[in-house]
């Protein structure tokens, strides 16, 4: 894994044709490309919108599943089912709902609204975000359940003896107890968000609506056209940003993880 990435770093400083050393010219050219700025903005927007929603919704589900202890096994299985489905099957389901003549469009028409092509309009971003959340909520919920199980029940019992209610227990016992696991869960969720390209590609192809044109689309198209120098430079930039974000999260949240 390290050898191909090191080779990509090397290629990012050379021209694709002739192999002449170009310094940082490839990086400058990449940043000036409109498609790169569009894809980078969409990728950042997708991450900033979906990760907080994923964390909050999956935590709520984890608390609900933990409370329903007698049926927790069935609930866990049902929430994890989307991850077991092949991506192609899942995409067929979403296209059945959201294509131009799909079920969602027919429902809109039945209620007197104009039929909408969800995948070829600004609504495509919402469709892709919903697909990502639907698929990953179960896995993140299991991570939260593991974190919740590490909180000693004695703390809850002591808090209730002192007169704490459910909300006080959540605020002063549950949330601090989840702190040591927060860094790992956020990083795993962040990395999983970059895997959404598979669904986006199967939903809308090489050149989807501009609202869901992600960095992975751009990389794939540059690979097809053999723009190796730009591809490597953009990949190095993306890896650098991810590393910086993970490092910042570690400095902010990793101390609790190390103490745990």
Helices and strands as residue ranges (DSSP letters): H 2-11, H 25-32, H 34-67, G 69-71, H 72-84, H 87-98, H 103-110, G 118-120, H 124-149, H 153-161, H 166-169, I 170-174, H 175-193, G 194-196, H 197-204, G 210-212, H 215-224, H 228-249, I 250-254, H 255-259
